[in-house]
Amino acid sequence: MNGILPLWKPIGPTSHDCVIQMRKLCHTKKVGHTGTLDPAVEGVLPICIGEATKIVPYLTDTTKTYIGEVTLGYATDTEDQTGTVTEEKSVGETFDISTLEAVLATFTGEISQVVPLYSAVRVDGKKLYEYARMNEPVIRPEREVTIKSIKLLEDTIKVEENLFRFSFEATCSKGTYMRTLCVDIGKKLGYPAHMSRLVRTETGNITAAQTFTFEQLKEKSELGQLEEILLPMQQGIQHLDVYHVEEHLAKRVWQGQKLALPDQEIKTDPFRVEYQDELLAIYQIHPSKVEEIKPVRVFRYNQESR
């Protein structure tokens, strides 16, 4: 089996737990996920099987789309609904749609985020959550991320006793902390806040409509139909430009050889190399010989046909 299984991750398991379950279902150790989702988060989690594990870094690097819920009124140490309350302030007002839209718009484009304290980012060799658990002070690093689009979901506004909630949809770059985004939105509105719910609806070109639950995948496995629902590897790396080669070059590509820089314009680096719609490899421009291209991943799932 070689391809992408589009899993709908449920609330509860970690992303690694999902990989372990998929190894059992697919009867292979060559399984990898493409972007961590916290246990309290559900949504699209593409699982790469077999040779597709070679594209994990490239699929992980794609944009993600989420629906997140902001709750104004209190903040937590984890910045989400699972943490301990650290600050409270009753929300004695409501915000109209135009105000919320104006605040969300300020987060469009490149923004700076302070990495959450409860995260696996390392500072001086130690993970931030280890500092948190030992109650040790630490200066958290900042990251530049990109919010490609963000919009208010108008029908989600809820006014509760001392709290105000609303949801938004955002498409963002790899490394964006959605819980931090919710906290920062709250600050712009003048209140402590946290992320009270999060759903990932897209990873790259893979959408929620294409996904399967664990229950559905188990049924497919029992019927011997898992391979039939695999997405092609190309779908996971559509953001990479494609270099179509003829048969004589295809053989060299499959053997992992360097090639001359193609005449056609290549807009991304790295890029994928295909022959008759078959994905052969991922290449990049040679770092020291600009007139050459070199392979960084070669896919050998059709070795018997070579």
N, C-alpha and C positions, 0 to 999 in steps of 0.2 A: 504494500500500500504506500502510495506516494501522493500527497496532496494536503489540502487544508480542510479540517473538519470544523465547521462554524458552530461552536458551542455557545449556548445561552447559559452563562454561569449563574447559578442560583445564589441567593444570600446564604452565607454559612461557611462553605469551604474556602480555603485559600486557593490561589491560582495553582500552587504546587500540588495541592490535594487533587485538583482537576486533572493535572498531568498524570498523577499516579493512577487515577481511575481510568483515564484514556489508555494508558499502557496495558491495563488488564483487558479492556474491551478490544483493543486492536492487536493484542498479542505481540507487541514489539516494545523495545526500550527506546526506539528512536522517536521520541515524542517531545515537543517543546511548545510552550505557550508564548504569546506575542504581546505582552504588556500586562503587568500585574494589576489585578483588581483586589482591593481589600475584601476581607470576609463579609463585611456589611454591605458590599456593593454587588449589584447584579448587572448582567448585560453581555454584550458581544465579547467573546474571548476566543479568537481563532486559535485552533490547535494544529500545529504542523506535524505531519506524520511522515516517517521515512526520509526520503531525499529532501522533502520540503523543510526539514529542520535547518537546512542550509540557508533558508531565506529568513529565518527568525529575526536577525538583527535589522533587516531591511523592512520587514512588515511591522516590527516594533517601532520603527522610526517614522511611521506614517502619522497623519493627523487622526485624532479621535473626536467623536461627537458624544456629548453627554447631556442628560437632563438632570439638573441639580436643584435641590430645594434649599433655600436660605430661610433660617428661622432667626428673627430678630428678638432680642430679649435676654439672651444669656450666651456666654462663650464657654468653651470647654478646653481642657488641656490638650486634647487630641484634635481639636477643631472640627470634630464631627459629633454625631449623636451618641457615640459610645463612651465618651470621656466624662471626666469629673468637672462639674461646674466651677469656673474660676472667676466669673464676673456676671453680675445680673443688673439689669436696668429695665424697669417696666416700660413697655411701649404704650405711651398714652396718646398716640396719634395714628392716623392712617396715611398711607402714601398713595397718591393717585397714579394712574398708569403712566402719564407723561413724566412724572418725577422718577419713577423706577426706570423707565426707558432711558432717560437722560443719564442716570448714574451708570447703568449697564454699558452705555455707549462709551463711557470714559475708559473702559477696560479693553476696547478694541485695539488691536495692533500689538506691538511689542510692549510688554510690561515687566516689571521686576517683582519677584516674589521672595519673601523670606522663607526658607525651607522649614516645614513644620518640625517641632521638637520631637514629635513621635514619628520619626522616619528613619530609614536605614542609611541615610547619607552619613558618610564618615567625616569626622573632624579630629585631626591629630590621631588617626588610627582607630578611633572608637566611634561606634554608631551613635547618632543623636539620641535614639530612644534609650540607650544605655546611660547616657548622662541624665535623662529624665527619670529613669527608675532609681538612680542613686542620688537624685536630687542635687546634682552637681551643676554649677553654672557653666554655660558655654555660649560662645558667640556663633549664632547660626548663619551660614552663608546665604547669599542672595543669588537668585538665578534669573536670567532673562528668558522669558517664554513668549510665545505669540498666540494671541486669541484672534483667530481668523474671522470669527463671527460670533455674536452673542445677542440673543433676543428674549424678551420677556414672554412667558406663556400666560396670557392675560387671565385665562379662566382658572388659574391656580391660586389667586390671591385669597388668603384666609386671615381673618381677624379673630384672634382668640384672647382669652383673658391674659393680659400683660404680654402677649406675644403677637407677632406679625409674620406671616409666612408667604412666600411666593417662589415660583420655580422659573427657571430659564433654560434655554438650550444653547450650548456653546460648542463650537468646533475649535480645537486648539492643538498646539504642537506637542510633541513628545516632551515629557518632563513637567507638564503643567500640573500643579496641585489644585484640584478642584475645591478641596476643603479650605485651602488658603484663599482661593478666589472668593468663596462665600464669606469668609471672615472679613476680607478687604472691602467687599461690597457693603457689609454691615457697617464698617467704619465710615464709609462715605455717607451712609444714611444717618450716622450719629449714634449707633447702638452696638453693643456687643452682639455677636452673631456666631452661628456655627452652621455646618452643612448637615441637614437633618435627613437627607435622602440623596442617593446618586444612582443613576442608571446609565450605562454606556450603550448607546444605540448604534454606533458605527465605529469600525476600525478600518481606516483606509477606504477601500471599495467594498468592504464586507458589511452588510447591514443586518439589522435585527430580523428582517423578514426572511433571511437566508439561514437563520440559526436553528439548532435542534436542542431540546432539553436532554438531560441525561437519560430520562425515561425513554424518550424517543430513540436515542442512540442505542440503548440497550436492546430495544425491540429490533432495530435494524441489524444489530450484531447477531442476535439470535436467528434472524432470517438470512444471514449472510449477505446483507445489502449495504454494509458500511461503505465499501469501495464505490458504490454507485452514487453516493451523495457527496463524495470528496469534491471540493472545489479545486480547479487547476492552480498550480503554483503561480502562473502568470497573474491571477487575480490578486494575489498578495503583494505583487510588486509592479502594479500598473503605473505607479508614480515614477518608475525608472523608464527612461527612453529605450527604444528597441533598435537594434542593428540586425537587419535581416541578411543572412549570408547564403551563398550558393553551396551546392553539395561539396565541392572541393575544399572550401573553407570550413564547412561544418565538421568534416573529419578532423581537421587540425584543432578546431575549437574543442571538440570532445576529448581530444588527446591532451588538452591543457597547454597548447602552444601559444606563444606570443604571436601577435599579428601586426601588420602595418596599420597605422591610423586610417580608418575608413574615410572615403571621400565625402560621404554624407554627413550632414550636421548632426552631432550628438549633443543634446541639450542637458543631459544629466551625467554625472560622473560619481558613482559607477552607472552602468547601463546593462540591460539584458541583451543576450544574443540568441536569436531564434533562426531555425531552419524549417520552412513549411509549417509555421505556427507551433513548432515544438521548441520548448525552452531548453537550450543547450547549456548556457552558462551565464554568469554575471562577470563582466569585464570592467576594467578601469583603465584610464590613460596611465601609461607607465610613469611613475613619479620622477624618473631621471632621464628617460628617453621619450620625449614628447611626440616622436613620430611613431611610437609603438603603443599597442594596448596589451594588457596582460590579464589573465584570468584571476578572479578572487574566489569564485565558486564554480565548480563544474558538476553538472548533474548526470549521473550515470545510471538512471533508472531504466534506460533502454539499451543497456550494454550488449544484450544478445543480438540486437539488430545491426550492430556496427561491424 
